[in-house]
Amino acid sequence: MERGTPAEAALEEAHRTLALTSEERAGLEPLLEGIRRFIETLAHFRARSSIDRELCEERLGLDEHLEPTGFSASDVFFRGAWDLGFVLADGRVAIVDHKASRTKDLKWHAEQLRAYAIMALAHFPALRKVWPAIHFVASGEIVWGRPTNADEIRSSLRAWFISWINDAAARASAPDPQPVVSRFCDHCGYRPHCPAHTMEAAGERLVQISTGRAPLLR
Ligand code: SF4
């Protein structure tokens, strides 16, 4: 890593303010080259695009009618946070999500990207088209998904979204819903209430309790 680059500066700042252990620092090092490449790509994108608004860690919400509302509003029904968003002067909205995982086919993130498109149209009703992308940080690769125009979001994505939510709600309200322990548990906001997990009072060490059902991933 070239010294003095933004990625190097970010690592130094993290090391200073978060007091990273050598192990944590070693875990970050492999990502730095990918971060440097992303910063360069971003600079080129900014230089050649007419950007009306740039969003970073933008937290958005939808109410039960899929109308825009605040991420923490009392009527929020669905919420999400965009790592990066660009509202372009020509009516396109580009949304970039960072993933620390190795590069994967976008089909593994299809629901998330579709939900972002619904949120984009709700919050930016004048948009023409949404371009979603995943930035795989370790490789520095940016994989763009299929662009979706506003008519398609209105005519078919909204119907898919409602059925997706209803299916999930039906599974959750089944007579004997079972938690499925997976790698997603680390990011799950319901973990403190989930019967598959409990936190030891003293040590913050995760204990998995028996659910009577084999976890999907161990
Ligand atoms: S913590 Fe529980 S509710 Fe959350 S993803 Fe894991 S099993 Fe599902």
Boltz pocket constraint, residues with backbone or C-beta under 6 A from the ligand:
constraints:
  - pocket:
      binder: B
      contacts: [[A, 179], [A, 180], [A, 181], [A, 182], [A, 184], [A, 185], [A, 188], [A, 189], [A, 190], [A, 191], [A, 194], [A, 195], [A, 196], [A, 197]]
      max_distance: 6.0
